[in-house]
Amino acid sequence: MSGHADAAEVLVLGGVGVDTIIPVPELPLPYADSYMIDSGIRTRAGQTGDFVALGLAALGLRTHHLDLLGDDPEGDLVRALHHEHGIALTALPQPAGTKRAVNLVGPDGRRLSLYDTSRAHPDDRFPEATLRALAAGCRHVHVTITQPCAHALPVLRETGVPLSTDLHDWDGENPYHEPFAHAADVVFLSAAALADPERTMRRIAERGRAETVVATAGAEGAYLLADGELTRIPAADPPAPVVDSNGAGDAFAAAFLYGRLSGEPPERCARYGAIAGAYACTVPAARADAIGRDALLRQAAEPSR
């Protein structure tokens, strides 16, 4: 176990892991006996919780990350990432090993992710005392939808600390996501698998606690539901060529939460999110990087398109 809980503003729960990045000539990838990957195959730390924590820390928020982590080379990569970026990490032992995935990344920045689900166990739990101690001193907790975060939701709700979650490409029907959707005060999700984003967003707000629901839609911007009103948030202009969409949703969530914790109204928070998400799309897949506060605020001060 490493890290410390002193004065953390945001606790990120779950979502540590390692990705192997494989650039491919196109997606979907046609069957072939072999492909030559001239630009290289790289393995780096960074899954959804890591990227949210990285985004929060880059924006100046003191961030603590809690998850189960393997005693393996992949776990060492995760520990090094947190140390490098000054993110406190409480790493509980995971005998099954560190979570890992393979990302196929096309020339246009789209990705296909293959997740190794063997690195978790249905009985995985966070110790209740650890959860309460870390959450008690925080202003906000962001909960990923990875194991064992679902079991942590009742304890987190009892602490009274505001919660957020990201449902990613939820189809609006899969029951696994519902406890997360209904427990959080702020819910993020992708519109990619939603036939009617507004319907799903309103259902989340009606059935759960969410004050704010955001559905990101890539180059089309995002939908924001706040105070019962649906608003379209335009996409931000990327500051450089788009090379990889991996981590864009996590960057959006981190910047949105930065705005929320700074007292900004929801539309301003969503504008921050759009800017951070666009920046993330310009970061090569093999690198872990996030927009800083000065760059975010400078771009946010410019007129949106």
C-alpha positions in Angstrom: 0.0 0.0 0.0 1.3 3.5 -0.8 0.2 7.1 -0.6 -1.5 9.1 2.1 -4.9 10.7 2.6 -3.8 14.0 3.8 -5.9 16.9 2.5 -7.1 15.2 -0.7 -9.9 17.2 -2.3 -11.1 14.4 -4.6 -11.0 10.6 -4.2 -11.0 8.5 -7.3 -12.2 5.0 -6.8 -11.2 2.1 -9.0 -10.1 2.1 -12.6 -6.3 1.5 -12.3 -4.7 -0.5 -15.0 -2.3 -0.8 -17.9 -3.0 -0.6 -21.7 -1.1 -2.0 -24.6 -1.5 0.3 -27.5 -1.4 -1.1 -31.1 -1.8 1.3 -34.0 -3.7 -0.4 -36.8 -4.2 0.7 -40.5 -8.0 0.7 -40.1 -11.0 -0.2 -37.9 -12.6 -2.6 -38.1 -9.4 -4.5 -38.8 -9.8 -7.0 -41.7 -8.6 -10.5 -41.0 -5.0 -11.3 -42.0 -2.4 -13.7 -40.8 -0.2 -10.9 -39.7 0.3 -7.1 -39.7 3.5 -5.1 -39.5 3.2 -2.3 -36.9 5.9 0.1 -38.0 5.0 2.8 -35.4 5.5 0.4 -32.5 3.5 -1.5 -29.9 3.7 0.2 -26.5 2.5 -0.7 -23.0 1.8 2.2 -20.6 -0.1 2.8 -17.3 -3.5 4.4 -17.6 -7.1 3.2 -17.6 -10.2 5.2 -16.7 -9.5 5.9 -13.1 -5.9 6.7 -13.7 -6.9 9.2 -16.4 -9.5 10.9 -14.3 -7.0 11.2 -11.4 -4.3 12.5 -13.8 -6.8 15.1 -15.2 -7.8 16.3 -11.8 -4.2 16.6 -10.6 -3.1 18.5 -13.7 -5.8 21.1 -12.9 -4.4 21.6 -9.4 -6.8 19.4 -7.4 -5.2 17.3 -4.6 -6.2 13.8 -5.7 -6.2 10.4 -4.0 -6.7 7.2 -5.9 -7.9 3.9 -4.3 -8.0 0.5 -6.0 -6.7 -3.0 -6.0 -3.4 -3.5 -7.7 -1.2 -6.5 -8.6 2.4 -7.0 -7.4 3.6 -7.3 -10.9 5.4 -5.2 -13.6 2.1 -3.7 -14.7 1.4 -2.6 -11.1 4.9 -1.0 -11.0 3.9 1.1 -14.1 0.8 2.3 -12.3 2.7 3.2 -9.2 5.3 5.1 -11.2 2.6 7.1 -13.1 1.0 8.2 -9.8 4.4 9.1 -8.3 5.4 11.1 -11.3 2.3 13.2 -11.3 2.0 13.6 -7.5 -1.2 11.6 -7.1 -1.6 9.8 -3.8 -2.3 6.1 -4.3 -3.7 3.6 -1.9 -3.0 0.2 -3.6 -4.7 -2.8 -2.0 -3.3 -6.2 -3.0 -4.9 -7.9 -6.0 -3.8 -11.5 -6.2 -5.2 -11.8 -9.7 -2.8 -9.1 -10.9 -3.1 -5.6 -12.3 -6.0 -5.0 -14.8 -4.9 -4.7 -18.4 -6.3 -4.1 -21.8 -5.3 -3.9 -25.5 -6.3 -0.8 -27.5 -6.4 -1.0 -31.3 -6.1 2.6 -32.5 -7.0 3.6 -36.0 -5.5 6.4 -38.1 -8.5 8.7 -37.3 -8.0 8.3 -33.6 -10.9 5.9 -33.0 -10.1 2.9 -30.8 -11.3 -0.7 -30.1 -10.5 -1.8 -26.5 -10.1 -5.4 -25.5 -10.4 -5.8 -21.7 -8.9 -8.7 -19.7 -11.6 -9.5 -17.2 -9.6 -12.2 -15.5 -7.8 -9.7 -13.3 -10.8 -9.3 -10.9 -12.9 -11.5 -8.7 -16.6 -11.1 -7.9 -15.8 -11.1 -4.2 -13.3 -8.2 -4.4 -14.1 -5.5 -1.9 -12.7 -2.3 -0.5 -12.4 -2.4 3.3 -15.2 -0.3 4.7 -12.9 1.5 7.2 -10.5 2.5 4.4 -13.3 3.8 2.3 -14.8 5.9 5.1 -11.5 7.3 6.1 -10.5 8.4 2.6 -13.9 9.8 1.6 -14.5 11.6 4.9 -11.8 14.2 4.2 -12.7 14.8 0.5 -15.0 17.3 -1.2 -15.9 14.8 -3.9 -15.6 11.1 -4.9 -15.5 9.9 -8.5 -16.5 6.2 -8.8 -15.5 4.2 -11.8 -17.8 1.3 -12.8 -15.0 -1.4 -12.3 -15.1 -4.1 -9.7 -15.4 -3.7 -6.7 -16.8 -0.2 -6.8 -20.5 -1.3 -7.0 -20.2 -2.7 -3.4 -18.7 0.6 -2.2 -21.7 2.7 -3.2 -23.9 2.2 -0.1 -20.9 3.1 2.2 -20.1 6.2 0.1 -23.7 7.4 0.1 -23.6 7.2 3.9 -20.6 9.5 4.1 -22.6 12.3 2.4 -19.8 13.2 0.1 -21.0 14.1 -3.4 -20.4 11.4 -6.0 -19.9 11.2 -9.7 -19.6 8.3 -12.1 -19.0 7.6 -15.8 -21.2 5.0 -17.4 -19.1 5.1 -20.6 -20.8 3.5 -23.6 -23.9 2.3 -21.6 -26.8 1.3 -23.8 -29.4 2.6 -21.2 -30.5 -1.0 -20.5 -27.7 -3.1 -19.0 -28.6 -3.5 -15.3 -25.0 -3.5 -14.1 -24.7 0.2 -14.6 -27.9 1.2 -12.9 -26.7 1.3 -9.3 -23.9 3.7 -10.3 -26.3 5.8 -12.4 -28.8 6.1 -9.5 -26.3 6.7 -6.7 -24.3 9.6 -8.2 -25.0 13.3 -8.0 -23.2 13.8 -11.4 -23.4 11.2 -14.1 -21.3 11.1 -17.2 -21.9 8.7 -20.2 -21.2 8.5 -23.9 -24.0 9.0 -26.3 -22.4 6.4 -28.7 -24.8 3.5 -27.8 -27.9 5.6 -27.1 -30.7 5.8 -29.7 -32.3 8.6 -27.7 -29.7 10.4 -25.4 -32.3 12.8 -23.9 -34.6 10.0 -22.9 -31.8 8.0 -21.1 -30.5 11.2 -19.4 -33.9 12.2 -18.1 -34.5 8.6 -16.9 -31.3 8.7 -14.9 -32.3 12.0 -13.3 -35.8 10.8 -12.5 -34.8 7.4 -11.0 -31.7 8.5 -9.1 -30.0 11.3 -7.3 -28.3 13.0 -10.2 -28.5 16.8 -10.3 -26.5 16.8 -13.5 -26.2 14.3 -16.4 -23.8 14.7 -19.3 -23.7 12.6 -22.4 -20.6 13.2 -24.5 -20.9 12.8 -28.3 -17.4 13.2 -29.6 -17.0 15.7 -32.5 -20.7 16.6 -32.0 -20.1 18.0 -28.6 -22.2 16.9 -25.6 -25.7 17.0 -24.1 -26.1 18.6 -20.7 -29.1 18.0 -18.5 -29.1 20.3 -15.5 -32.1 21.6 -13.5 -34.4 19.7 -15.9 -33.2 21.6 -18.9 -31.3 20.0 -21.8 -28.5 22.0 -23.5 -26.2 21.2 -26.4 -22.6 21.9 -25.6 -20.5 22.5 -28.8 -17.3 20.5 -29.2 -14.0 22.5 -28.6 -11.4 22.9 -31.3 -8.4 20.5 -30.7 -5.2 22.5 -30.3 -3.3 20.0 -32.5 -4.2 17.1 -34.9 -6.4 14.4 -33.4 -4.4 11.2 -32.9 -6.2 9.2 -30.3 -9.6 9.4 -28.6 -8.6 7.2 -25.7 -9.1 9.1 -22.4 -11.2 11.9 -23.9 -14.2 11.1 -21.8 -12.1 10.8 -18.6 -10.5 14.2 -19.4 -14.0 15.7 -19.9 -15.1 14.4 -16.5 -12.0 15.7 -14.7 -12.4 19.2 -16.1 -16.1 19.2 -15.5 -15.5 18.3 -11.9 -12.8 21.0 -11.6 -15.4 23.5 -12.7 -18.0 22.2 -10.3 -15.6 22.3 -7.4 -14.6 25.8 -8.4 -18.3 26.9 -8.1 -18.9 27.3 -11.9 -22.4 26.8 -13.3 -23.0 23.5 -15.2 -22.7 25.0 -18.7 -19.3 26.4 -17.8 -18.2 23.1 -16.4 -19.3 21.4 -19.6 -17.3 23.9 -21.6 -14.2 23.0 -19.5 -15.0 19.3 -20.2 -15.2 19.9 -23.9 -11.8 21.7 -24.0 -10.1 19.0 -21.9 -11.6 16.2 -24.0 -10.4 17.9 -27.2 -6.9 18.3 -25.8 -6.9 14.6 -24.8 -7.6 13.6 -28.4 -4.2 15.2 -29.4 -2.2 13.2 -27.0 -0.6 10.1 -28.6 -1.9 6.8 -27.1 1.5 5.8 -25.7 1.7 8.9 -23.5 -0.2 9.9 -20.4 -0.8 13.7 -20.4 -3.6 16.1 -19.4 -4.4 19.7 -19.9 -3.2 22.1 -17.2 -5.3 24.8 -15.5 -3.7 27.8 -17.2 -4.3 26.3 -20.7 -7.8 25.3 -19.8 -8.8 28.7 -18.5 -7.1 30.5 -21.3 -9.0 28.5 -24.0 -12.3 28.8 -22.0 -12.0 32.6 -22.1 -12.1 32.4 -25.9 -15.4 32.5 -27.7 -16.8 29.0 -28.4 -17.6 28.1 -32.0 
